[in-house]
Amino acid sequence: MNLTAKYPGAKRIVFFVGFGIEKDGHRGICGPEKRFLQMCQMVQSKKILPIVIYPYCGRLFADFHKLYQEKKIVLVAYEPKGRWQYFKTVYQTLTQYSPHAIHCQGGHLFDLIASILGKWMQVQIIITRPVNVSQDHIGPFKKLIFYSMDQIIARNARHLIAISNTHKKQWCDELSLMSSRQSRKVKVIYNGIFLNRLFQPVDRPAAPPVIFTISAQLTLVKGHALLLSVVDLLKKDGYHFYLNIMGDGPLKSNLVTMGAHLKISSMIRFHGHVTNVASILKDTHVVVLPSFREGLSLALLEGMAMGCPLIASNVGASHELIENGKNGFLVQKKSVSDLYQAMKWFLDNPAKIQDMGNKSLEKVARFDFFRMYDAYQQLYMNS
């Protein structure tokens, strides 16, 4: 059935994310993909009709395809064969469906492609930026290129959406580096999760043993290797605990090998991609995320909503989620000693985990998915 004909009055919004997608589909799932899927699951097609551009190899393809079969979205599936393929696919989609707006969430090249095509074809552009250039794990020359790309993106876009106040300030500062006046377009829509529908505080097994959990793509910037090295140090110091690793990605075999080499395999549980993260978090005492870069982490929000204290690198907007010593600890990026001390504190003070987890529950209340969705829906309806 032609959904555009069935819902002629609906706002046609192209959802496009290139960030985190590899040709072999093994990079795992990034936050923007997950956000788009959740939004597509909630929209009413009579008002908003999502047109989702997504590759066959993407880890969420089956979920998007299910929505397509339920006639809730239009799915433009394709085989990624290089950057030209992305350009061609977006162009064909805009030509075929004449959307009211394009919503992009990275990376920079894909935002640039969509913004140029959208400007040329007079389609409104909405850009959500999960990680700012200044915080990205790239060299200075590449950052300069990205800063230049951002000037074009900002000029062409109707709305620039930062996912936290921290990111808004960073983005405005970056745009101002080249005397851009486009910083006035930057607005904040905080990430959100299903607080009541999917996550409930639980009475988890008492520690010890303390169970730590990391939920992230198995990629270099998430800091898994650093985490395993700290697990090894704590084991050598006589501590007994477990580490859950949720997520998939190209580093999995390397991390499994590293665990075996350090003789800590018995302490680590690789779960791969987990759809129902609450099934793991209900037995988790502490959520840890030693990323080298981060936006406003959905993994940390999910841990907070399940009543877990947090350990995270002080990058991105993590400091907006964690009050040191109250509901967790912020650690310096790439610092083995900081991460060691934070994990050791929970191992030495298991009786305090519950109280710190309750503080997380208090803080997470404002990060509701429906608040985020309503803000985006308003943008779509006004396009």
KEKE-3310 file (N, C-alpha, C; in steps of 0.2 Angstrom, whole numbers, plus 5000, padded with zeros to 4 digits):
npx = (5004:5002:5008:5010:4999:4989:4989:4988:4988:4998:5013:5028:5042:5059:5070:5086:5101:5118:5128:5138:5136:5142:5148:5148:5140:5144:5147:5138:5126:5121:5117:5109:5103:5095:5087:5080:5072:5064:5057:5050:5042:5033:5026:5011:5004:4995:4997:5011:5022:5035:5049:5061:5078:5089:5101:5102:5111:5111:5110:5097:5089:5079:5069:5065:5060:5049:5041:5038:5031:5020:5014:5018:5028:5038:5050:5066:5077:5094:5109:5124:5137:5148:5151:5145:5134:5126:5123:5116:5105:5099:5095:5087:5076:5072:5067:5057:5048:5045:5047:5042:5052:5069:5077:5092:5105:5119:5134:5145:5148:5137:5127:5130:5128:5115:5110:5114:5108:5094:5093:5095:5084:5074:5069:5065:5078:5083:5095:5102:5114:5124:5137:5149:5161:5173:5174:5176:5185:5197:5210:5218:5218:5208:5198:5197:5192:5180:5174:5173:5164:5153:5149:5143:5133:5126:5121:5112:5103:5087:5084:5095:5099:5104:5109:5110:5113:5126:5131:5125:5132:5145:5143:5139:5150:5159:5154:5156:5169:5172:5166:5153:5135:5126:5124:5113:5103:5104:5096:5090:5086:5084:5090:5080:5072:5061:5054:5044:5038:5048:5057:5060:5063:5072:5073:5088:5100:5110:5125:5142:5144:5149:5142:5146:5141:5143:5137:5138:5143:5156:5168:5183:5183:5174:5181:5183:5194:5203:5195:5195:5208:5208:5200:5208:5219:5212:5208:5220:5223:5215:5201:5184:5172:5160:5159:5147:5146:5137:5132:5138:5151:5166:5177:5175:5181:5194:5193:5189:5200:5209:5204:5205:5219:5223:5218:5205:5193:5183:5177:5170:5156:5151:5137:5133:5122:5108:5091:5082:5087:5085:5084:5097:5101:5094:5100:5112:5124:5132:5133:5145:5155:5168:5171:5180:5174:5158:5140:5125:5123:5113:5114:5119:5108:5098:5104:5102:5089:5086:5090:5103:5120:5133:5148:5158:5167:5173:5166:5158:5141:5141:5143:5132:5123:5129:5133:5147:5151:5138:5128:5137:5153:5163:5176:5193:5196:5203:5210:5218:5220:5210:5199:5201:5201:5188:5180:5185:5181:5167:5168:5173:5163:5150:5138:5133:5129:5115:5109:5115:5111:5097:5098:5102:5089:5081:5087:5085:5072:5069:5072:5063:5056:5045:5044:5055:5051:5039:5044:5051:5041:5034:5042:5042:5028:5028:5035)
npy = (4994:5011:5022:5036:5040:5035:5043:5057:5070:5069:5074:5072:5065:5063:5051:5050:5042:5041:5038:5027:5015:5001:4993:4979:4978:4976:4985:4988:4996:5013:5028:5037:5029:5021:5031:5036:5024:5022:5033:5032:5021:5027:5037:5044:5039:5046:5059:5061:5055:5044:5042:5031:5030:5017:5005:4988:4980:4985:4984:4986:4984:4974:4978:4990:4985:4978:4988:4994:4983:4984:4995:5007:5015:5022:5013:5014:5004:4999:4994:4998:5005:5014:5032:5039:5031:5034:5048:5046:5038:5047:5057:5051:5047:5060:5065:5056:5056:5069:5076:5085:5088:5084:5074:5073:5064:5064:5055:5069:5070:5065:5073:5084:5080:5078:5091:5099:5094:5095:5109:5113:5106:5113:5108:5107:5106:5097:5096:5085:5084:5073:5072:5084:5093:5097:5089:5077:5062:5065:5070:5087:5093:5086:5090:5104:5103:5098:5108:5118:5111:5111:5125:5126:5116:5122:5134:5130:5122:5122:5120:5117:5105:5103:5090:5093:5105:5107:5103:5112:5124:5120:5119:5131:5139:5133:5136:5149:5151:5153:5165:5163:5167:5158:5152:5155:5147:5136:5125:5116:5099:5087:5071:5056:5043:5028:5030:5025:5014:5005:5003:5000:5002:4990:4976:4971:4958:4957:4964:4959:4947:4962:4968:4975:4984:4987:4996:4997:5001:4990:4997:5007:5020:5019:5013:5000:4992:4999:4997:4983:4982:4988:4979:4968:4973:4975:4962:4957:4963:4956:4957:4952:4951:4954:4958:4964:4964:4973:4974:4975:4974:4979:4976:4965:4951:4955:4959:4948:4940:4948:4947:4933:4932:4940:4933:4934:4930:4923:4932:4940:4944:4942:4949:4952:4960:4967:4967:4969:4978:4980:4967:4964:4974:4974:4965:4972:4981:4993:5004:5007:5017:5021:5030:5038:5048:5056:5058:5063:5050:5037:5024:5027:5034:5024:5015:5024:5025:5012:5012:5012:5017:5027:5026:5036:5043:5060:5067:5074:5076:5070:5075:5082:5072:5065:5067:5069:5058:5057:5051:5043:5043:5054:5051:5055:5056:5042:5038:5026:5025:5033:5027:5014:5018:5022:5011:5003:5009:5006:4993:4992:4998:4992:4993:5005:5007:5005:5017:5027:5023:5026:5040:5042:5038:5049:5059:5056:5058:5069:5066:5061:5051:5055:5068:5072:5067:5075:5087:5086:5082:5093:5101:5094:5095:5108:5110)
npz = (5000:4996:5007:5007:4999:5006:5018:5015:5021:5030:5038:5029:5034:5032:5039:5043:5045:5046:5054:5062:5055:5046:5032:5034:5044:5058:5067:5078:5087:5086:5096:5089:5079:5087:5093:5082:5079:5090:5090:5078:5081:5089:5082:5074:5060:5053:5056:5055:5044:5044:5034:5031:5029:5027:5029:5023:5030:5043:5061:5066:5056:5055:5065:5059:5048:5052:5057:5044:5038:5046:5041:5046:5043:5029:5021:5015:5009:5007:4999:5006:4997:4997:4999:4988:4986:4997:4994:4982:4986:4995:4987:4977:4986:4991:4979:4975:4986:4990:5003:5018:5027:5032:5043:5051:5060:5060:5053:5051:5037:5031:5036:5029:5016:5016:5019:5009:4998:5003:5004:4990:4985:4991:5004:5021:5034:5048:5060:5071:5083:5090:5095:5097:5086:5092:5103:5097:5092:5084:5073:5072:5059:5053:5061:5058:5045:5047:5055:5045:5036:5045:5045:5032:5034:5045:5039:5029:5036:5045:5058:5072:5083:5098:5110:5124:5136:5138:5126:5117:5121:5117:5103:5099:5102:5093:5080:5081:5079:5066:5064:5062:5061:5064:5075:5083:5079:5086:5097:5111:5114:5125:5126:5129:5138:5139:5153:5162:5155:5151:5160:5177:5194:5204:5216:5218:5218:5233:5235:5241:5226:5218:5203:5189:5174:5157:5143:5127:5110:5103:5101:5098:5104:5115:5126:5131:5131:5140:5152:5154:5157:5169:5177:5177:5185:5197:5200:5203:5214:5223:5222:5220:5208:5195:5177:5166:5148:5137:5120:5103:5090:5080:5088:5096:5095:5098:5111:5118:5116:5123:5136:5139:5138:5149:5159:5164:5160:5166:5174:5166:5155:5140:5131:5119:5106:5115:5116:5126:5138:5151:5156:5159:5167:5178:5187:5189:5198:5197:5184:5171:5161:5152:5141:5127:5120:5121:5120:5126:5135:5132:5137:5150:5155:5155:5164:5176:5177:5181:5193:5196:5202:5194:5184:5175:5161:5161:5149:5135:5140:5152:5165:5168:5172:5182:5199:5208:5220:5224:5216:5209:5200:5191:5180:5174:5157:5149:5160:5169:5183:5189:5185:5191:5205:5206:5203:5213:5225:5225:5227:5239:5247:5246:5253:5251:5238:5235:5240:5233:5220:5222:5221:5208:5202:5206:5199:5185:5181:5173:5161:5151:5138:5131:5133:5125:5113:5110:5108:5096:5088:5087:5079:5067:5064:5061:5050)
capx = (5000:5006:5006:5009:4993:4984:4989:4990:4989:5003:5020:5032:5049:5064:5074:5092:5107:5124:5133:5139:5134:5147:5146:5147:5135:5146:5149:5134:5120:5123:5112:5105:5099:5090:5082:5075:5068:5059:5052:5046:5037:5028:5022:5004:5005:4990:5000:5018:5024:5042:5052:5067:5083:5092:5104:5100:5116:5111:5108:5090:5085:5073:5065:5062:5056:5043:5036:5036:5026:5014:5012:5019:5033:5040:5057:5070:5082:5099:5116:5129:5143:5152:5148:5141:5128:5122:5121:5111:5099:5095:5093:5081:5071:5069:5063:5051:5043:5044:5046:5042:5058:5074:5080:5098:5109:5126:5140:5146:5148:5130:5123:5132:5125:5107:5109:5115:5102:5088:5093:5094:5077:5069:5066:5068:5083:5084:5101:5103:5121:5126:5144:5152:5168:5178:5174:5177:5191:5200:5216:5217:5217:5201:5193:5197:5188:5173:5172:5171:5158:5148:5147:5138:5127:5122:5118:5107:5098:5082:5085:5101:5097:5109:5106:5111:5115:5133:5132:5123:5137:5151:5142:5139:5157:5163:5151:5158:5176:5173:5162:5146:5130:5121:5123:5107:5098:5105:5091:5091:5081:5087:5088:5075:5071:5055:5055:5039:5036:5053:5062:5057:5068:5071:5077:5093:5104:5114:5133:5146:5149:5147:5141:5147:5139:5145:5132:5141:5147:5162:5173:5189:5181:5170:5186:5183:5201:5205:5191:5197:5215:5207:5197:5214:5222:5208:5208:5227:5223:5211:5194:5180:5166:5159:5157:5143:5147:5132:5134:5142:5156:5172:5183:5173:5186:5200:5192:5188:5207:5212:5201:5209:5227:5224:5215:5199:5187:5178:5174:5167:5151:5149:5130:5131:5117:5103:5086:5079:5093:5082:5085:5103:5102:5090:5105:5118:5124:5135:5135:5152:5156:5174:5171:5184:5170:5151:5135:5121:5123:5107:5116:5119:5101:5095:5106:5099:5081:5085:5092:5111:5125:5137:5155:5159:5172:5170:5166:5151:5136:5141:5143:5125:5120:5133:5136:5153:5150:5131:5125:5142:5159:5166:5183:5196:5196:5209:5214:5217:5220:5204:5194:5203:5199:5180:5177:5187:5176:5161:5169:5175:5158:5144:5132:5131:5126:5108:5107:5118:5106:5091:5100:5101:5082:5079:5090:5083:5065:5067:5074:5058:5056:5039:5046:5059:5046:5034:5048:5053:5035:5032:5047:5040:5022:5028:5039)
capy = (5000:5017:5026:5043:5041:5034:5048:5063:5076:5068:5077:5067:5067:5058:5050:5048:5042:5037:5037:5020:5010:4999:4988:4972:4978:4974:4991:4988:5001:5019:5031:5040:5024:5019:5036:5036:5018:5023:5039:5029:5016:5031:5042:5042:5040:5051:5066:5061:5048:5043:5039:5029:5028:5013:4999:4981:4977:4989:4980:4987:4983:4970:4982:4995:4982:4976:4994:4994:4978:4986:5001:5013:5019:5020:5010:5015:5000:4999:4991:5003:5004:5020:5038:5041:5028:5038:5054:5044:5036:5053:5061:5047:5048:5066:5066:5051:5057:5076:5076:5091:5089:5079:5074:5069:5064:5062:5059:5076:5070:5063:5079:5089:5078:5079:5098:5102:5091:5098:5116:5113:5104:5117:5104:5109:5102:5097:5092:5084:5083:5069:5073:5090:5092:5099:5083:5071:5058:5065:5075:5094:5094:5084:5095:5110:5101:5097:5115:5121:5108:5113:5131:5124:5113:5127:5139:5126:5119:5126:5119:5114:5103:5100:5085:5095:5112:5107:5102:5118:5129:5118:5120:5138:5141:5130:5140:5156:5151:5156:5171:5162:5169:5153:5149:5157:5142:5130:5124:5110:5094:5082:5064:5054:5036:5026:5029:5020:5009:4999:5003:5000:5001:4983:4974:4967:4954:4961:4964:4956:4951:4968:4967:4981:4983:4992:4995:5002:4998:4988:5001:5010:5026:5017:5012:4993:4989:5002:4994:4977:4982:4989:4973:4964:4976:4974:4955:4955:4966:4952:4959:4947:4954:4952:4963:4962:4969:4973:4977:4972:4979:4975:4974:4959:4946:4957:4960:4941:4938:4951:4944:4927:4934:4943:4927:4937:4928:4920:4938:4944:4940:4946:4947:4954:4965:4965:4971:4971:4979:4979:4960:4963:4980:4972:4962:4976:4986:4999:5005:5010:5019:5025:5033:5044:5054:5054:5063:5062:5043:5033:5019:5030:5036:5018:5013:5028:5023:5005:5013:5011:5022:5027:5028:5038:5048:5067:5069:5076:5079:5065:5079:5083:5066:5062:5072:5065:5055:5057:5045:5040:5046:5056:5050:5058:5052:5037:5037:5020:5026:5036:5021:5010:5021:5023:5004:5000:5012:5002:4986:4993:5001:4989:4994:5012:5006:5007:5024:5031:5022:5030:5047:5041:5038:5056:5064:5054:5059:5074:5063:5056:5050:5058:5075:5073:5066:5080:5093:5084:5082:5100:5103:5091:5098:5115:5110)
capz = (5000:4996:5013:5005:4996:5012:5023:5011:5025:5035:5037:5027:5037:5030:5044:5039:5050:5043:5059:5066:5050:5042:5027:5037:5050:5064:5072:5083:5086:5089:5099:5084:5076:5092:5094:5077:5079:5096:5087:5073:5085:5093:5078:5071:5053:5050:5057:5053:5041:5043:5028:5035:5024:5032:5025:5024:5035:5049:5066:5068:5050:5056:5068:5055:5043:5056:5056:5037:5037:5050:5038:5050:5040:5023:5022:5009:5011:5002:5001:5006:4993:4997:5000:4983:4987:5001:4990:4977:4989:4998:4981:4975:4991:4991:4972:4975:4991:4991:5010:5021:5031:5033:5050:5051:5066:5059:5055:5048:5030:5029:5037:5024:5010:5016:5020:5002:4994:5005:5002:4983:4983:4996:5010:5028:5037:5055:5062:5078:5084:5096:5097:5094:5083:5097:5107:5093:5093:5078:5073:5071:5052:5051:5064:5054:5039:5050:5057:5038:5034:5049:5042:5027:5037:5049:5034:5025:5041:5048:5065:5074:5089:5103:5115:5131:5137:5137:5118:5114:5122:5113:5096:5098:5102:5087:5075:5082:5078:5060:5064:5060:5065:5064:5082:5085:5077:5090:5102:5115:5115:5128:5125:5133:5138:5142:5160:5165:5150:5150:5166:5184:5199:5206:5222:5215:5223:5237:5234:5235:5222:5214:5196:5184:5167:5152:5137:5122:5104:5104:5097:5102:5108:5121:5132:5134:5133:5147:5157:5155:5161:5176:5179:5178:5191:5203:5202:5205:5221:5227:5222:5216:5205:5188:5172:5160:5142:5132:5114:5097:5086:5077:5093:5100:5096:5102:5118:5120:5117:5129:5143:5140:5140:5156:5163:5168:5156:5171:5177:5160:5152:5134:5130:5112:5106:5119:5115:5132:5142:5158:5159:5162:5172:5184:5191:5189:5204:5195:5176:5170:5154:5151:5134:5126:5118:5122:5119:5132:5134:5133:5142:5157:5157:5156:5171:5181:5177:5184:5200:5197:5202:5188:5183:5168:5159:5161:5143:5133:5145:5158:5171:5169:5174:5188:5204:5211:5227:5226:5212:5205:5200:5185:5180:5169:5151:5148:5166:5172:5190:5191:5184:5196:5211:5206:5204:5220:5230:5225:5229:5246:5250:5243:5256:5249:5231:5235:5241:5227:5215:5223:5219:5201:5200:5207:5193:5179:5180:5168:5154:5148:5131:5128:5132:5119:5107:5109:5106:5089:5084:5086:5074:5061:5062:5059:5044)
cpx = (5004:5004:5006:5002:4987:4983:4992:4991:4995:5010:5025:5039:5054:5069:5081:5098:5112:5129:5133:5137:5140:5144:5144:5142:5137:5148:5144:5129:5122:5117:5107:5100:5093:5085:5077:5070:5062:5054:5047:5040:5032:5023:5015:5005:5000:4993:5007:5020:5032:5044:5060:5072:5088:5095:5102:5105:5115:5108:5100:5086:5078:5067:5061:5058:5049:5038:5034:5030:5019:5011:5012:5024:5034:5048:5061:5077:5087:5105:5121:5136:5147:5148:5144:5134:5123:5119:5115:5105:5095:5092:5086:5075:5068:5064:5057:5046:5041:5043:5045:5049:5063:5077:5086:5102:5116:5127:5140:5145:5140:5125:5124:5128:5118:5106:5109:5109:5095:5088:5092:5087:5071:5065:5069:5073:5083:5090:5101:5110:5123:5132:5147:5159:5173:5179:5176:5184:5195:5206:5214:5215:5210:5196:5192:5192:5181:5170:5169:5164:5152:5145:5142:5132:5122:5118:5112:5101:5093:5082:5091:5099:5103:5106:5107:5113:5123:5135:5130:5129:5143:5149:5142:5146:5161:5160:5154:5166:5177:5168:5155:5141:5124:5120:5117:5101:5099:5100:5093:5085:5085:5085:5084:5074:5064:5055:5050:5037:5041:5057:5059:5063:5067:5075:5082:5097:5109:5121:5136:5143:5146:5147:5141:5144:5141:5140:5135:5143:5154:5167:5178:5187:5177:5175:5185:5189:5204:5201:5193:5204:5214:5204:5203:5218:5218:5208:5215:5227:5218:5204:5190:5174:5165:5158:5153:5145:5142:5134:5138:5147:5162:5177:5181:5179:5192:5199:5191:5195:5210:5210:5205:5216:5228:5221:5210:5193:5182:5174:5170:5162:5149:5142:5128:5126:5111:5097:5082:5084:5091:5084:5092:5104:5099:5095:5111:5118:5127:5136:5141:5152:5162:5176:5177:5180:5163:5147:5132:5119:5116:5108:5116:5112:5097:5097:5103:5092:5080:5088:5099:5115:5129:5144:5156:5164:5169:5171:5159:5147:5136:5140:5136:5121:5123:5135:5141:5151:5143:5128:5130:5148:5161:5174:5187:5197:5203:5213:5213:5217:5213:5199:5195:5200:5191:5177:5179:5183:5170:5162:5171:5168:5151:5138:5129:5128:5119:5106:5110:5113:5100:5092:5099:5094:5079:5081:5087:5076:5064:5069:5069:5057:5050:5040:5050:5055:5042:5038:5049:5046:5032:5036:5044:5033:5022:5033:5035)
cpy = (5006:5022:5033:5045:5040:5040:5055:5070:5075:5072:5072:5069:5061:5057:5047:5048:5038:5035:5030:5014:5008:4994:4981:4972:4977:4979:4991:4993:5007:5023:5034:5035:5022:5024:5036:5030:5019:5028:5036:5024:5020:5035:5039:5044:5045:5058:5066:5054:5048:5040:5038:5027:5023:5007:4992:4978:4980:4984:4981:4987:4979:4973:4987:4991:4980:4982:4995:4989:4980:4992:5007:5018:5017:5018:5010:5011:5000:4996:4997:5001:5010:5026:5040:5037:5031:5044:5052:5042:5042:5056:5058:5048:5054:5067:5062:5054:5064:5077:5084:5093:5083:5080:5070:5069:5062:5056:5065:5075:5069:5069:5084:5087:5080:5087:5101:5100:5095:5105:5117:5111:5108:5112:5106:5104:5103:5093:5091:5081:5079:5070:5079:5089:5092:5093:5076:5068:5058:5070:5082:5096:5092:5088:5101:5109:5101:5104:5118:5118:5110:5120:5130:5121:5118:5132:5136:5124:5124:5126:5115:5112:5100:5095:5087:5102:5112:5107:5109:5123:5127:5120:5127:5141:5139:5134:5147:5156:5154:5162:5170:5165:5164:5150:5150:5152:5136:5130:5117:5106:5088:5075:5061:5046:5034:5025:5024:5014:5003:4998:5004:4999:4994:4982:4969:4963:4958:4959:4962:4949:4957:4966:4974:4979:4989:4991:5000:4998:4996:4991:5005:5015:5025:5015:5005:4991:4992:4999:4987:4977:4984:4983:4969:4967:4975:4967:4954:4958:4962:4953:4954:4951:4952:4959:4961:4967:4968:4977:4973:4977:4975:4973:4968:4954:4948:4957:4953:4939:4941:4948:4937:4928:4936:4938:4930:4935:4926:4926:4942:4940:4945:4944:4949:4960:4963:4970:4974:4972:4979:4972:4959:4968:4978:4968:4966:4981:4993:4999:5009:5012:5024:5027:5038:5050:5051:5060:5064:5054:5040:5027:5021:5031:5029:5015:5017:5026:5016:5006:5011:5017:5022:5029:5030:5043:5055:5070:5071:5079:5075:5069:5081:5078:5064:5068:5067:5064:5055:5051:5042:5044:5048:5054:5053:5053:5048:5036:5030:5021:5029:5031:5016:5012:5021:5016:5001:5003:5008:4995:4986:4995:4998:4991:5001:5012:5008:5014:5029:5029:5025:5038:5047:5042:5045:5060:5062:5056:5064:5072:5058:5057:5054:5066:5077:5072:5072:5086:5092:5084:5089:5103:5100:5094:5105:5116:5111)
cpz = (5000:5002:5012:5003:5002:5017:5019:5015:5030:5033:5035:5029:5035:5036:5041:5044:5046:5048:5062:5061:5046:5037:5029:5042:5057:5069:5078:5082:5090:5092:5094:5081:5081:5093:5089:5077:5084:5093:5082:5076:5088:5088:5076:5064:5050:5051:5054:5050:5040:5037:5030:5029:5029:5028:5027:5030:5042:5055:5068:5062:5051:5060:5064:5050:5046:5055:5049:5036:5041:5047:5042:5047:5033:5024:5016:5011:5005:5004:5001:5002:4992:4998:4994:4983:4991:4998:4986:4980:4992:4992:4978:4980:4991:4984:4972:4980:4992:4998:5012:5025:5031:5040:5050:5058:5065:5055:5050:5040:5027:5031:5032:5017:5010:5016:5013:4998:4996:5003:4994:4981:4988:5001:5016:5031:5044:5056:5069:5079:5090:5099:5093:5091:5088:5102:5104:5094:5086:5078:5071:5064:5051:5055:5061:5048:5042:5052:5050:5036:5038:5047:5037:5029:5041:5044:5031:5030:5043:5055:5067:5081:5093:5108:5122:5131:5136:5129:5115:5115:5117:5105:5094:5097:5095:5081:5075:5080:5071:5059:5061:5064:5066:5071:5085:5084:5082:5096:5105:5116:5119:5126:5130:5133:5140:5149:5164:5161:5151:5156:5173:5189:5202:5213:5219:5220:5226:5235:5241:5233:5219:5207:5192:5177:5163:5146:5132:5116:5106:5099:5101:5107:5114:5127:5135:5136:5140:5153:5159:5159:5168:5180:5181:5185:5198:5205:5205:5213:5226:5227:5218:5214:5198:5184:5166:5154:5137:5126:5109:5094:5084:5082:5097:5101:5099:5109:5122:5121:5122:5136:5144:5142:5147:5161:5168:5165:5161:5174:5172:5157:5146:5132:5122:5112:5110:5118:5121:5137:5149:5161:5161:5167:5178:5189:5192:5195:5201:5187:5175:5162:5153:5144:5133:5123:5120:5121:5126:5132:5136:5138:5149:5159:5159:5163:5177:5182:5181:5191:5201:5197:5196:5189:5176:5167:5159:5154:5141:5139:5151:5164:5173:5172:5181:5193:5208:5218:5229:5222:5207:5205:5193:5185:5174:5163:5150:5154:5169:5180:5192:5190:5190:5203:5212:5207:5211:5225:5231:5228:5237:5250:5247:5246:5254:5242:5231:5236:5235:5221:5215:5220:5211:5198:5201:5201:5187:5177:5174:5161:5151:5141:5128:5128:5126:5113:5105:5106:5098:5085:5083:5080:5067:5059:5059:5052:5038)
residu = (MET:ASN:LEU:THR:ALA:LYS:TYR:PRO:GLY:ALA:LYS:ARG:ILE:VAL:PHE:PHE:VAL:GLY:PHE:GLY:ILE:GLU:LYS:ASP:GLY:HIS:ARG:GLY:ILE:CYS:GLY:PRO:GLU:LYS:ARG:PHE:LEU:GLN:MET:CYS:GLN:MET:VAL:GLN:SER:LYS:LYS:ILE:LEU:PRO:ILE:VAL:ILE:TYR:PRO:TYR:CYS:GLY:ARG:LEU:PHE:ALA:ASP:PHE:HIS:LYS:LEU:TYR:GLN:GLU:LYS:LYS:ILE:VAL:LEU:VAL:ALA:TYR:GLU:PRO:LYS:GLY:ARG:TRP:GLN:TYR:PHE:LYS:THR:VAL:TYR:GLN:THR:LEU:THR:GLN:TYR:SER:PRO:HIS:ALA:ILE:HIS:CYS:GLN:GLY:GLY:HIS:LEU:PHE:ASP:LEU:ILE:ALA:SER:ILE:LEU:GLY:LYS:TRP:MET:GLN:VAL:GLN:ILE:ILE:ILE:THR:ARG:PRO:VAL:ASN:VAL:SER:GLN:ASP:HIS:ILE:GLY:PRO:PHE:LYS:LYS:LEU:ILE:PHE:TYR:SER:MET:ASP:GLN:ILE:ILE:ALA:ARG:ASN:ALA:ARG:HIS:LEU:ILE:ALA:ILE:SER:ASN:THR:HIS:LYS:LYS:GLN:TRP:CYS:ASP:GLU:LEU:SER:LEU:MET:SER:SER:ARG:GLN:SER:ARG:LYS:VAL:LYS:VAL:ILE:TYR:ASN:GLY:ILE:PHE:LEU:ASN:ARG:LEU:PHE:GLN:PRO:VAL:ASP:ARG:PRO:ALA:ALA:PRO:PRO:VAL:ILE:PHE:THR:ILE:SER:ALA:GLN:LEU:THR:LEU:VAL:LYS:GLY:HIS:ALA:LEU:LEU:LEU:SER:VAL:VAL:ASP:LEU:LEU:LYS:LYS:ASP:GLY:TYR:HIS:PHE:TYR:LEU:ASN:ILE:MET:GLY:ASP:GLY:PRO:LEU:LYS:SER:ASN:LEU:VAL:THR:MET:GLY:ALA:HIS:LEU:LYS:ILE:SER:SER:MET:ILE:ARG:PHE:HIS:GLY:HIS:VAL:THR:ASN:VAL:ALA:SER:ILE:LEU:LYS:ASP:THR:HIS:VAL:VAL:VAL:LEU:PRO:SER:PHE:ARG:GLU:GLY:LEU:SER:LEU:ALA:LEU:LEU:GLU:GLY:MET:ALA:MET:GLY:CYS:PRO:LEU:ILE:ALA:SER:ASN:VAL:GLY:ALA:SER:HIS:GLU:LEU:ILE:GLU:ASN:GLY:LYS:ASN:GLY:PHE:LEU:VAL:GLN:LYS:LYS:SER:VAL:SER:ASP:LEU:TYR:GLN:ALA:MET:LYS:TRP:PHE:LEU:ASP:ASN:PRO:ALA:LYS:ILE:GLN:ASP:MET:GLY:ASN:LYS:SER:LEU:GLU:LYS:VAL:ALA:ARG:PHE:ASP:PHE:PHE:ARG:MET:TYR:ASP:ALA:TYR:GLN:GLN:LEU:TYR:MET:ASN:SER)
# end
